[in-house]
Amino acid sequence: MLCGALLTFSAAIIVHPERYVNCCFQGFAMWAECVLPSLFPFMVVTLIFVKTGAAEKAALPLKKVAGKVKLPPASAACFILSLASGYPAGSRVVGEFYEKGALSKRDCQKVAYLCSTSGPLFIIGSVGFKMFGDKTAGVKILFAHVISVTLVSVIMSVFSKKSDTPTQRRAATNENILYDAFYGAVIAVTVAGGFIAFFYVVATFLADFSILYPLQKPLSFLTGEEISSALCLGLIEATTGCRALSAAGGKLSVALAGFLITFGGLSILLQQLSYLVKAGVKPLKFIAVKLIQAVICFGLLMLIA
């Protein structure tokens, strides 16, 4: 089935190159405009903090708080770095800490949900200011996003088993830290751009051939055609969906943008899972938790937006 879908997708690109080659370019342009400026600098800083051990030292005051909700000591550092940088930096940090031995596989399951956040520069700057033309809307989305992610993650942790005490597998080294941080950031940000461009084309393909119609049509009775279409696109590629929602405008569009940012859409989910699966995180459970967080974010925004 997957092979058939990929062959059909490839055939559409070959038959209509003028449509989908241009879409790919537009996807990269959107990445360069909305994601690259907000992700790359923070990704570099994040990796420097992780590789030097500064992140763990900076989070020492929060260790007791983490312990009270059964989160591992390293979770505070992971969360702060995730919140500062945005997708998929938090998941990469969890993977880095797992490789260092600062997190066990069981702890990665808990920390992965907490460290799955978008960044303030993207939400306030790119979505709020650039897309919706309203920084206040971006601030509200950021507030609801952080609250929903944190609330669900902490509740799940409180009702889970106590954190393990992992054994360090690899000592931190100061060799080539700056080069490794820049190299890692360039690779991660470029991969993110590839995901965005690819799934931008996929979303366009699905819309062109009405493949999303069975989902889009029922939603249209609740939201209208324009918002329904934007939401379905966002479930594939969140940035694309947020831009389309901003064109529709209104309170519902802002709330649904918060939903998409928190859930992530297929593109962002796969980016995160590319780092998290090797740390033992179960994909289906991770997606289910992200959906719960997104629904709560949507509800909060309907109240405050």
C-alpha positions in Angstrom: 0.0 0.0 0.0 2.8 2.4 0.9 4.7 1.5 -2.2 1.6 2.2 -4.3 1.0 5.5 -2.7 4.6 6.6 -3.3 4.5 5.5 -6.9 1.3 7.4 -7.4 2.8 10.5 -5.8 6.0 10.2 -7.9 3.9 9.8 -11.1 2.0 13.0 -10.3 5.2 14.9 -10.0 6.4 13.5 -13.3 3.2 14.3 -15.1 2.8 17.8 -13.5 6.3 19.0 -12.8 5.3 22.7 -13.3 2.9 22.3 -10.4 4.9 20.2 -7.9 8.4 21.4 -8.6 7.2 24.9 -7.9 5.4 23.7 -4.7 8.7 22.2 -3.5 10.4 25.6 -4.0 7.6 27.3 -2.1 8.0 24.8 0.8 11.7 25.6 1.0 10.9 29.4 0.8 8.5 29.1 3.7 11.1 27.2 5.7 13.7 29.9 4.9 11.3 32.7 5.9 9.5 31.2 8.9 11.5 28.4 10.4 15.2 28.8 9.6 15.6 32.2 11.4 13.8 31.0 14.5 15.5 27.6 14.7 19.1 27.7 13.6 20.6 30.1 16.2 18.9 28.4 19.0 19.9 25.0 17.7 23.5 26.0 17.8 23.2 27.3 21.4 21.3 24.3 22.4 23.9 21.8 21.2 26.7 23.9 22.8 24.9 23.8 26.1 24.4 20.0 25.9 27.9 19.1 24.7 29.6 21.2 27.3 27.4 20.0 30.2 26.3 23.6 30.9 22.6 22.7 30.4 22.6 20.2 33.3 24.4 22.7 35.5 22.0 25.5 34.7 19.1 23.2 35.5 20.4 22.2 39.0 17.9 24.6 40.8 15.0 22.8 39.1 16.1 19.3 40.1 14.0 19.2 43.2 10.9 20.4 41.3 11.4 17.7 38.7 11.9 15.1 41.4 8.6 16.0 43.1 6.7 15.1 39.9 8.8 11.9 39.2 10.7 13.5 36.4 14.5 12.8 36.0 17.0 15.5 36.9 17.9 16.1 33.3 14.3 16.8 32.3 14.5 20.5 33.5 17.5 21.2 31.2 15.8 19.4 28.3 12.6 21.3 28.7 14.3 24.7 28.9 16.3 24.0 25.8 13.3 22.6 24.0 11.2 25.7 24.8 13.9 28.1 23.7 14.6 26.4 20.4 11.4 24.7 19.3 10.7 21.7 17.1 12.6 19.4 16.7 15.4 20.6 19.0 13.7 19.2 22.1 13.5 15.7 20.7 17.1 16.0 19.6 18.2 17.0 23.1 16.4 14.0 24.6 18.2 11.8 22.1 21.6 13.5 23.0 21.0 13.0 26.7 20.0 9.4 26.1 23.3 8.9 24.2 25.2 10.5 27.0 23.5 8.2 29.5 21.8 11.1 31.4 18.4 9.6 30.6 17.2 6.0 30.6 14.8 4.6 28.0 12.0 4.7 30.5 12.7 8.3 31.4 12.9 9.2 27.7 9.3 8.1 27.4 8.3 10.7 30.0 10.6 13.5 29.0 9.8 13.2 25.3 6.2 14.5 25.9 7.5 17.4 28.0 10.2 18.4 25.5 8.0 18.5 22.5 7.4 22.2 22.1 7.6 24.9 19.5 9.7 28.0 20.2 8.6 31.5 21.2 10.3 33.1 18.1 8.4 30.9 15.7 5.0 31.2 17.5 5.1 34.9 18.3 7.2 36.2 15.4 6.4 33.8 12.5 2.9 32.8 13.3 1.6 35.7 15.4 3.2 38.7 13.8 4.0 37.5 10.2 1.0 35.3 9.5 -1.8 36.7 11.7 -0.4 40.2 11.9 -0.9 40.2 15.6 1.8 39.6 18.2 -0.8 39.3 20.9 -2.3 36.3 19.2 1.2 34.7 19.1 1.6 35.3 22.8 -1.8 33.7 23.6 -0.9 30.7 21.4 2.5 30.4 23.2 0.9 30.5 26.6 -1.8 27.9 25.8 0.8 25.7 24.0 3.2 25.7 27.0 0.5 25.1 29.5 -1.1 22.2 27.6 2.2 20.5 27.0 3.4 20.9 30.6 0.1 20.0 32.2 -0.4 16.7 30.3 3.3 15.7 30.7 3.4 16.4 34.4 0.1 14.5 35.1 1.4 11.5 33.1 4.7 11.6 35.0 3.0 11.8 38.5 1.0 8.7 37.8 4.0 6.8 36.4 6.8 4.9 38.0 9.7 6.8 39.6 12.6 7.8 37.4 15.6 5.6 37.0 19.1 6.5 37.9 20.9 6.1 34.6 24.5 5.2 34.3 26.7 7.6 32.3 27.8 5.9 29.1 30.0 8.6 27.7 31.8 11.4 29.4 31.5 14.9 28.1 34.4 16.1 26.0 35.6 19.6 25.1 37.1 18.6 21.8 35.6 20.3 18.7 32.5 21.4 20.6 32.0 24.5 18.5 32.4 22.6 15.2 30.2 19.8 16.4 27.5 22.2 17.5 27.5 24.1 14.2 27.7 21.0 12.1 24.9 19.3 14.1 22.7 22.4 13.9 23.2 22.8 10.1 22.3 19.1 9.5 19.3 19.3 11.8 17.9 22.5 10.4 18.5 21.3 6.8 16.7 18.1 7.5 13.9 20.1 9.0 13.7 22.1 5.7 13.6 18.9 3.7 10.7 17.6 5.8 8.8 20.8 5.4 9.3 21.0 1.6 8.5 17.4 1.1 5.3 17.4 3.1 4.3 20.8 1.6 4.3 19.0 -1.7 2.5 16.0 -0.2 -0.2 18.3 1.3 -0.7 20.0 -2.1 -0.9 16.6 -3.9 -3.5 15.4 -1.4 -5.6 18.6 -1.9 -5.3 18.5 -5.7 -6.7 14.9 -5.8 -9.3 15.5 -3.0 -7.7 12.7 -1.0 -8.4 14.6 2.2 -12.1 15.2 1.2 -13.5 12.5 3.5 -12.0 14.4 6.5 -12.4 17.9 5.1 -16.1 17.7 4.2 -17.4 16.8 7.7 -15.2 19.4 9.3 -16.5 22.0 6.9 -20.0 21.8 8.4 -18.4 22.9 11.7 -15.8 25.4 10.5 -16.5 26.3 6.9 -14.7 25.3 3.8 -11.7 27.6 4.1 -10.8 26.7 7.6 -11.5 23.0 7.1 -9.2 23.0 4.1 -6.5 24.8 6.1 -6.8 22.4 9.1 -6.4 19.4 6.9 -3.3 20.8 5.2 -1.9 21.5 8.7 -2.4 18.0 9.8 0.2 17.1 7.1 2.5 20.2 7.4 1.7 22.5 10.4 3.4 25.7 9.1 1.4 25.4 5.9 -1.8 25.0 7.8 -1.1 28.0 10.1 -0.4 30.2 7.1 -3.7 29.1 5.5 -5.6 29.6 8.8 -4.2 33.1 9.1 -5.8 34.0 5.7 -9.2 33.0 7.1 -8.7 35.0 10.3 -10.9 35.0 13.4 -10.8 33.4 16.9 -11.3 29.9 15.6 -8.4 30.2 13.2 -6.1 31.3 16.1 -7.3 28.4 18.3 -6.8 25.9 15.4 -3.3 27.3 14.8 -2.5 26.5 18.4 -3.9 23.0 17.9 -1.7 22.4 14.8 1.4 23.9 16.5 0.9 21.7 19.6 0.1 18.5 17.6 2.8 19.1 15.1 1.3 17.5 12.0 2.8 14.6 10.2 5.9 16.5 9.2 6.9 17.6 12.7 5.9 14.3 14.3 8.2 12.3 12.0 11.0 14.8 12.6 10.7 14.3 16.3 10.3 10.5 16.1 13.5 10.3 14.0 15.3 11.2 17.2 13.0 9.6 19.8 12.5 6.1 18.5 16.2 5.2 19.1 15.7 6.3 22.7 12.8 3.8 23.1 9.8 6.2 22.7 6.8 4.4 21.3 5.5 6.3 18.2 1.7 5.6 18.6 1.7 6.6 22.3 3.7 9.7 21.5 1.2 10.7 18.8 -1.7 10.1 21.1 -0.2 12.2 23.8 0.5 15.0 21.3 -3.2 14.9 20.2 -4.4 15.2 23.8 -2.0 18.2 24.4 -3.3 19.8 21.1 -7.0 19.4 22.1 -6.3 21.1 25.5 -4.4 23.9 23.8 -7.3 24.4 21.4 -9.8 24.6 24.4 -7.6 27.1 26.2 -7.4 29.4 23.1 -11.1 29.2 22.6 -11.4 30.7 26.1 -8.7 33.4 25.9 -8.2 34.2 22.2 
